[in-house]
Amino acid sequence: METFTSGKLTKVKSRHEPGVSKQTGFSSPATHYLEPTIDLNQELVINRDATFFVRVDGDAFKEHNIFDNDVLIIDRSLPQDFNAVALVVKDGEFKIQRIPFGFSEETEEFTVWGIITYIIHYAR
């Protein structure tokens, strides 16, 4: 009989740091292969279990600098701070808006689903 253990995955502690060539003279064309790759999940995701990626369809959120086909990284574990841009549920639909000063879910007509931590734009 085999015994299995399970547990929560832990986030890698090290961050990407570019390497410096120690070689003198003509450097090898393969020097850049020695550097570790950049993992965007490691760099942009704070809480993996509570993070979601959402692609935006349309230009309805230009006032928040969010455009068609942008990707939003949304963390549901972050506190609902004043003036944070959030994905909210209002009248049964998802909307994007800033959290107003003095926000309370009991008095407002919307529910905060998650806080937007990053907006990824297509550069072309």
C-alpha positions in Angstrom: 0.0 0.0 0.0 1.4 3.4 -1.0 0.9 6.4 1.2 0.4 9.8 -0.3 0.7 13.2 1.3 -1.0 16.3 0.1 -0.6 19.9 0.9 -0.8 23.4 -0.4 1.6 24.5 -3.1 4.0 27.2 -1.9 5.1 30.1 -3.9 8.7 30.1 -5.1 10.7 32.6 -3.0 13.3 33.6 -5.5 12.7 36.4 -8.0 14.3 36.8 -11.5 17.7 38.4 -11.4 19.7 38.8 -14.6 23.0 37.1 -14.6 26.3 38.9 -15.3 28.9 37.3 -17.6 32.1 36.5 -15.7 34.0 35.8 -19.0 36.6 38.2 -20.3 37.2 38.8 -24.0 34.8 37.8 -26.6 31.6 36.6 -25.0 29.8 33.4 -26.2 26.6 33.9 -28.3 24.9 31.5 -25.9 25.5 33.6 -22.8 21.9 34.7 -22.5 20.8 31.1 -22.3 22.3 30.9 -18.8 19.7 33.4 -17.4 16.6 32.0 -15.9 13.3 32.6 -17.7 10.8 35.1 -16.3 7.7 33.4 -14.9 4.8 36.0 -15.1 2.8 33.9 -12.6 5.6 34.3 -10.1 6.0 38.0 -10.9 2.4 39.2 -11.1 0.3 36.8 -9.0 0.2 37.5 -5.2 -2.2 34.7 -4.1 -2.4 31.9 -6.7 -5.5 30.3 -5.1 -7.5 33.5 -5.3 -6.3 35.0 -8.6 -8.3 34.9 -11.8 -7.5 36.1 -15.4 -10.3 37.9 -17.3 -10.2 39.0 -20.9 -12.2 42.2 -21.6 -14.5 42.4 -24.6 -15.2 45.9 -25.8 -14.1 49.4 -25.0 -16.7 50.2 -22.3 -14.0 50.7 -19.6 -11.8 53.3 -21.3 -12.1 55.6 -18.3 -10.1 53.0 -16.3 -7.5 52.6 -19.1 -8.9 49.2 -19.9 -9.4 48.4 -23.6 -10.8 45.7 -25.9 -8.9 42.3 -25.5 -6.9 43.5 -22.4 -6.3 40.8 -19.8 -7.1 41.7 -16.2 -5.4 39.9 -13.2 -8.0 39.9 -10.4 -7.2 38.9 -6.8 -10.2 38.0 -4.7 -8.2 37.9 -1.4 -7.1 41.6 -1.4 -8.9 44.1 0.9 -11.5 46.4 -0.7 -9.5 49.7 -0.4 -10.9 53.1 -1.3 -10.3 54.1 -5.0 -9.1 50.6 -6.0 -10.3 49.4 -9.4 -12.4 46.4 -8.9 -14.6 43.9 -10.7 -18.0 44.2 -9.2 -21.4 42.5 -9.6 -24.1 45.0 -10.1 -27.7 44.1 -11.2 -26.5 40.6 -11.9 -23.7 41.6 -14.3 -20.0 42.1 -14.0 -18.8 45.7 -14.2 -15.5 47.5 -13.6 -15.5 50.5 -11.3 -13.5 52.2 -8.6 -14.5 51.6 -5.0 -16.0 54.8 -3.5 -14.9 56.4 -0.3 -16.8 54.9 2.7 -17.7 51.7 0.8 -19.9 49.2 2.6 -21.5 46.2 0.9 -24.6 46.7 3.2 -25.3 50.2 1.9 -24.1 49.9 -1.8 -26.0 48.4 -4.6 -23.1 46.3 -5.8 -20.8 43.5 -4.5 -17.0 43.6 -5.0 -16.0 40.3 -6.7 -12.2 41.0 -6.7 -9.6 43.7 -6.9 -7.8 44.3 -10.3 -4.1 44.1 -9.6 -2.7 44.3 -13.2 -4.0 45.3 -16.7 -2.1 43.6 -19.6 -2.4 45.6 -22.8 -1.5 44.4 -26.3 1.2 46.8 -27.5 0.5 47.0 -31.2 
